[in-house]
């Protein structure tokens, strides 16, 4: 289905559960501008009774760079990651862009997906540019020659007024350079916010939405259910797009209920 040349060896972190169990391994997948550390709060809880693998997606963190940035390629990367860790089936948990990547894996290798959790992301083409101010901010940091996070923060505050977003981005600013591939993310942005409709994956799936977010709303209900007919939504009040960081306990409760079904 997919060209194997898409695939690459992703940087990953694997942790074994703290006790003997028969639970499905969990693959945690971050979103745009992120890294494997972004879902660390979830990993630290879930590893109590699941083996957990966190990944840096292509063009992010310490994973390789590529001019290709689409969900076919990202799904192949995740499949190869499962193979590299000798995981036959896994529970996939993805936030934002990572949510779309794990959804895409249900089309590439449905038999490898045990359960699916998408955090604040729907399987739709959003057809909207939400990140232009972020691109402007990170490019301004690069052009300034800033070498420290404090210097970068002062520049970014001229473009962004959400302190939480600035701190999130700065986690990927190391030794005066960004650990995400800004030119490729800009060039491939239409693929990242876009979507190609998937064949139906007819197994229970959980879509967790932030109550203050516009990413998963009633507008997308029919499109979502056409691709994931057994999906159910869990809305967490008072949280935005980074719901797992804002309300980690509520997210974990929802995930654990779903895993026990």
C-alpha positions as CSV (number, residue, x, y, z in Angstrom):
1,X,0.0,0.0,0.0
2,X,2.8,2.4,0.9
3,X,6.3,2.9,-0.5
4,X,8.8,1.4,2.0
5,X,11.1,4.2,1.1
6,X,8.9,6.5,3.2
7,X,10.0,4.6,6.4
8,X,12.7,5.7,8.8
9,X,14.0,4.7,12.2
10,X,12.4,7.0,14.7
11,X,14.1,8.0,17.9
12,X,12.1,6.3,20.7
13,X,12.1,5.6,24.4
14,X,10.8,2.2,25.6
15,X,9.9,1.5,29.2
16,X,8.8,-1.8,30.6
17,X,5.9,-2.0,33.0
18,X,6.6,-2.1,36.7
19,X,4.9,-5.5,37.2
20,X,3.9,-8.6,35.4
21,X,0.9,-8.1,33.2
22,X,-0.9,-9.2,30.0
23,X,-1.8,-5.7,28.9
24,X,-1.3,-4.3,25.4
25,X,1.8,-2.2,24.9
26,X,1.1,1.5,24.4
27,X,2.7,3.7,21.7
28,X,2.5,7.4,22.6
29,X,2.7,9.9,19.7
30,X,3.2,13.6,20.0
31,X,1.8,16.5,17.9
32,X,3.2,19.2,15.7
33,X,6.3,21.1,17.1
34,X,6.6,18.5,19.9
35,X,8.8,15.6,21.0
36,X,8.5,12.3,22.8
37,X,8.7,14.1,26.1
38,X,5.3,15.8,25.5
39,X,3.3,12.8,26.6
40,X,5.6,12.1,29.5
41,X,2.8,12.6,32.2
42,X,0.8,9.9,30.5
43,X,3.8,7.6,30.2
44,X,4.7,7.8,33.8
45,X,1.3,6.7,34.9
46,X,0.6,4.1,32.2
47,X,3.9,2.3,32.6
48,X,2.7,1.0,36.0
49,X,0.9,-1.7,34.1
50,X,1.7,-1.4,30.4
51,X,4.9,-1.4,28.4
52,X,5.2,2.1,26.9
53,X,7.1,3.4,23.8
54,X,7.4,7.1,23.2
55,X,8.6,8.4,19.8
56,X,9.9,11.5,18.2
57,X,8.1,11.8,14.9
58,X,10.0,12.5,11.7
59,X,11.3,16.0,11.5
60,X,10.9,16.4,15.2
61,X,13.2,15.8,18.2
62,X,16.1,13.4,17.5
63,X,14.4,11.5,14.7
64,X,15.7,11.8,11.1
65,X,14.8,14.7,8.8
66,X,12.9,14.1,5.5
67,X,11.3,16.4,2.9
68,X,8.2,14.1,3.2
69,X,5.7,14.9,5.9
70,X,2.4,13.2,5.3
71,X,0.3,10.7,7.1
72,X,1.1,7.8,4.8
73,X,4.8,8.3,5.7
74,X,4.1,8.9,9.4
75,X,2.0,5.7,9.6
76,X,4.7,3.7,8.0
77,X,7.2,5.1,10.5
78,X,5.0,4.0,13.4
79,X,4.6,0.5,11.9
80,X,8.4,0.2,11.6
81,X,8.7,1.3,15.2
82,X,6.4,-1.5,16.3
83,X,8.5,-3.9,14.3
84,X,11.7,-2.6,15.7
85,X,10.4,-3.1,19.3
86,X,8.9,-6.5,18.3
87,X,5.4,-5.4,19.2
88,X,2.7,-7.4,17.4
89,X,-0.3,-5.3,18.4
90,X,-0.4,-2.1,20.4
91,X,-2.7,0.5,21.9
92,X,-2.0,3.7,20.0
93,X,-2.4,7.1,21.8
94,X,-1.7,10.2,19.7
95,X,-2.2,13.9,20.3
96,X,-3.0,16.4,17.5
97,X,-0.8,15.5,14.5
98,X,0.1,12.3,16.3
99,X,-3.6,11.5,16.6
100,X,-3.9,11.6,12.8
101,X,-0.8,9.5,12.5
102,X,-2.2,6.7,14.7
103,X,-5.5,6.9,12.8
104,X,-3.6,6.5,9.5
105,X,-2.1,3.3,10.9
106,X,-5.5,1.7,11.1
107,X,-5.6,1.8,7.3
108,X,-2.1,0.7,6.8
109,X,-2.0,-2.2,9.3
110,X,-5.4,-2.5,11.0
111,X,-4.4,-5.9,12.5
112,X,-1.6,-4.2,14.5
113,X,-3.9,-1.8,16.3
114,X,-5.5,-3.1,19.5
115,X,-7.0,0.1,20.7
116,X,-6.9,3.7,19.5
117,X,-7.0,7.0,21.5
118,X,-6.9,10.3,19.6
119,X,-6.4,13.4,21.8
120,X,-8.1,16.5,20.5
121,X,-7.9,15.6,16.8
122,X,-10.5,14.5,14.3
123,X,-10.0,12.7,11.0
124,X,-10.7,15.7,8.8
125,X,-9.1,18.3,6.6
126,X,-9.2,21.4,8.7
127,X,-8.2,23.6,5.8
128,X,-7.2,26.4,8.1
129,X,-3.8,27.9,9.1
130,X,-3.6,27.9,12.9
131,X,0.2,28.1,13.3
132,X,1.4,31.0,11.3
133,X,2.2,33.1,14.4
134,X,4.2,30.1,15.7
135,X,6.2,29.9,12.5
136,X,6.9,33.6,12.6
137,X,8.1,33.3,16.2
138,X,10.4,30.4,15.7
139,X,11.8,31.9,12.5
140,X,12.5,35.2,14.3
141,X,14.4,33.3,17.0
142,X,16.5,31.6,14.3
143,X,17.2,34.8,12.5
144,X,18.2,36.6,15.7
145,X,21.0,34.1,16.4
146,X,19.6,33.6,20.0
147,X,21.6,30.9,21.8
148,X,19.6,30.6,25.1
149,X,16.0,29.8,25.9
150,X,15.7,33.0,27.8
151,X,16.8,35.0,24.7
152,X,14.4,33.0,22.5
153,X,11.6,33.5,25.0
154,X,11.9,37.3,24.9
155,X,11.8,37.2,21.1
156,X,8.8,34.9,21.0
157,X,6.8,37.1,23.3
158,X,6.7,39.7,20.5
159,X,4.7,37.2,18.4
160,X,2.8,35.0,20.9
161,X,0.8,35.9,23.9
162,X,0.2,32.4,25.3
163,X,2.9,31.7,27.8
164,X,2.1,28.0,27.8
165,X,2.6,27.8,24.1
166,X,6.0,29.6,24.3
167,X,7.2,27.2,27.1
168,X,6.0,24.2,25.1
169,X,7.9,25.3,22.0
170,X,11.1,26.1,24.0
171,X,11.4,22.5,25.1
172,X,12.6,21.9,21.5
173,X,15.1,24.8,21.5
174,X,18.4,23.2,22.4
175,X,21.9,24.7,22.0
176,X,20.6,27.6,20.0
177,X,18.7,25.5,17.5
178,X,15.2,24.1,17.0
179,X,14.8,20.3,17.2
180,X,11.9,20.4,14.7
181,X,12.6,20.9,11.0
182,X,11.0,24.3,10.5
183,X,11.4,24.6,6.7
184,X,9.8,21.2,6.0
185,X,7.0,21.7,8.5
186,X,6.2,25.0,6.7
187,X,6.5,23.5,3.2
188,X,4.4,20.4,4.2
189,X,1.9,22.3,6.4
190,X,-1.1,21.6,4.0
191,X,-0.4,17.8,4.5
192,X,-0.3,18.2,8.3
193,X,-3.6,20.0,8.7
194,X,-5.1,18.0,5.8
195,X,-6.5,14.5,5.6
196,X,-7.4,11.8,3.2
197,X,-10.5,9.8,4.2
198,X,-9.8,6.4,5.6
199,X,-11.7,3.1,5.2
200,X,-13.8,2.4,8.3
201,X,-12.0,0.9,11.3
202,X,-14.8,-0.9,12.9
203,X,-13.5,-1.3,16.5
204,X,-14.0,0.9,19.6
205,X,-12.0,4.0,19.6
206,X,-11.7,6.9,22.0
207,X,-11.6,10.5,21.0
208,X,-10.7,12.9,23.9
209,X,-11.5,16.5,23.3
210,X,-10.8,19.7,25.2
211,X,-14.0,21.5,26.0
212,X,-12.5,24.8,25.0
213,X,-10.9,23.5,21.8
214,X,-12.3,23.7,18.2
215,X,-10.5,20.6,16.9
216,X,-13.2,18.0,17.9
217,X,-16.7,19.4,17.7
218,X,-20.2,18.3,16.6
219,X,-19.4,19.7,13.2
220,X,-17.1,16.7,12.5
221,X,-19.3,14.0,14.0
222,X,-20.6,12.4,10.8
223,X,-17.2,12.5,9.1
224,X,-15.5,11.0,12.2
225,X,-18.1,8.2,12.6
226,X,-17.9,7.3,8.9
227,X,-14.2,6.3,9.5
228,X,-14.5,5.2,13.1
229,X,-18.1,3.9,13.5
230,X,-17.5,2.6,17.0
231,X,-15.9,5.7,18.3
232,X,-17.0,7.6,21.3
233,X,-16.0,11.1,22.4
234,X,-15.0,12.2,25.9
235,X,-15.0,16.0,26.4
236,X,-12.9,17.4,29.2
237,X,-14.3,20.7,30.4
238,X,-12.1,23.7,31.0
239,X,-9.3,22.4,28.7
240,X,-8.0,23.5,25.4
241,X,-6.0,21.7,22.6
242,X,-3.2,20.6,25.0
243,X,-5.8,18.8,27.2
244,X,-3.3,16.1,28.3
245,X,-1.0,18.8,29.7
246,X,-3.8,20.9,31.2
247,X,-5.9,18.1,32.7
248,X,-3.7,15.0,32.8
249,X,-5.6,13.2,35.6
250,X,-8.9,13.5,33.7
251,X,-7.3,12.3,30.5
252,X,-5.7,9.3,32.2
253,X,-9.1,8.4,33.8
254,X,-10.7,8.4,30.4
255,X,-7.9,6.4,28.9
256,X,-8.0,3.8,31.7
257,X,-11.7,3.4,31.5
258,X,-11.4,2.7,27.8
259,X,-8.6,0.3,28.2
260,X,-10.6,-1.8,30.7
261,X,-13.6,-2.2,28.3
